[in-house]
Amino acid sequence: MKHITKVYGNLYANDDVHLSLNQGEILAVIGENGAGKSTLMKILYGLEQPTEGEIYINGQLQRFRSPHDAMAKKIGMVQQHFMLFKTCTVAENIVYGSEPRKKKIFFDREKAVKITEELCEKYGLYIDPRRIVGDCPVGLQQRVEILKVLYQNADIIIFDEPSAVLTPQEVHELLNTMKKLAGMGKSIIIITHKLHEVMEVADRVMVMRQGKYVTEMNKKDTNIEEMSYLMVGRRIVTTKVEPQETTGVVLDIDNLVLNSGEGKNILDGFNMHVDAGEIVGVAGVSGNGQPELIQCITGLMKPTSGRISLAGEDITGKTVGEIREAGCACIPEDRYLWGCATQATLVETAVMAHQYKPELSRRGLINVRNMQKFTNKLLNDYDVRHSGLSQKAGELSGGNIQKLIVAREIEQNSTLLIAAEPTRGVDIGAMEFIHNRLLEKRKKGDAVLLISSELTEIMSLSDRIYVIYNGKAAGEFTRAEATEEKLGILMMGGTLNEESKNV
């Protein structure tokens, strides 16, 4: 890719960027949120057209007007948000668009199953072809996305934030898959903010900042500290979490049960408490009841039985609005499904749940100037890169919309903050900033419930940690007691023997 420039209005998403990729190598493209990484990949995949610049494949000049053109040149993309039909089988998803036919008319389902089995065998990515995709855990759904790309015979495969929603075990499998594909001659581009993944899997690293190419280097010639500095332009400082006294229970969950309606309990007698002045982490493999726990606390779902109290008030089964009024704010795990309306402006997104404050509205009339002033403060304080207040939320990069949602919820100044995957998809500088804001909230004496698939995040921030497995609290640890080994055993449904308890 040569001299790639992409302009949206006055915003340069890419500004004279160069990228080269060799056969059989893994290239990591890193940079802070809004650096232009995803835009560059969308241009390579035909989802966006460059304002200026050229793309060459094997020395031949190309023009990609759509992903179909890119796929014809053997370029595939595994996107951050999966593009799967949840009610269809694995095989049906994989062959979609190039389905095998009987008598050139009818879909040949058995041939699709056989094709999938052969792909699984060839690439070592095993999955049941007849399984319904919606019933698969996230890691297997991503495997389906990879197999789709391989079915299209891609030689260049782009991974956009591929580990953002995966467990540590699934991440390990994914990185091994990338190495295996590169060893088979495939060329891989990975966009990620997780620099330990870069050190594990990449051959070469390219750094971008504010839409521009900064530098590139061989992985063996760099380290995490240098990459962090190149990404954000400053040294990252890890904050030490000092112990502090707690001052009474804020959130108390007693024997919470949520029935799926199919005779199974998603939450099965879950118990926990969060005190004022502490961060409590919930660690668990995806699919063990974490989203349902959040939705029961925030009023999006009504539990079958049990009790939830907030600052001594029973909030079980109350509405979302009533629970917010009682002192609960929430950074949701899915920023697009729960955190924003993609077509809403940045002002509308920033003031969601703030709109009834007297400085923003009075007697049903909104104060537009104060809303804009409030939004500008959030955008500036949390370094949200944007092109204007009228910009749509869905037009921001994933990391920047995440920062705006985090800003909006923390600035509620609530007694309890639920932070679900608060740093998913954000760069290392933004991660440091968000962690410090959560610790500031703790220091003020508020309660923080942290639910994260990142064990390092849970262990570095939490005063206490619960492990959730099959809807139950499988264990509870203080910061001093917790180790990755102990948490990992319980997360996978195991039990701690006397030896592992003392690890």
Buried (B, 14 or more C-beta within 10 A) or exposed (E): BBEBBBBEEEBBBBBBBEBEBEEBBBBBBBBBBBBBBBBBBBBBBBBBEBBEBEBEBEEEEBEBEEBEBBBEBBBBBBBBEBEBEEEBBBBBBBBBEEBBEEEEEEEBBEBBBBBBBEBBEEBEBEBBBEBBBEEBBBBBBBBBBBBBBBBBEBBBBBBBBBBBBBBBEBBBBBBEBBBEBBEEEBBBBBBBBBBEBBBBBBBBBBBBBBBBBBEBBEBEEBEBEBBBBBBBEEEBEEEEBEEEEBEEBBBBBBEBBBBEEEEEBBBBBBBBBBBBBBBBBBBBBBBBBBBBBBBBBBBBBEBBBBBBBBBEEEBBBBEBEEBBEBBBBBBBBEBBEBBBEEEBBBBBBBBBBBEEBEEBBEEEEEBEEBBBEBBBEBBEBBBBBBBEBEBBBEBBBBBBBBBBBBBBBBBBEBBBBBBBBBBBBBBBBBBBBBBEBBBEBBEEBBBBBBBBBBBEBBBBBBBBBBBBBBBBBBBBBEBEBBBBEBBBBBBBEEEBEEEBEEE
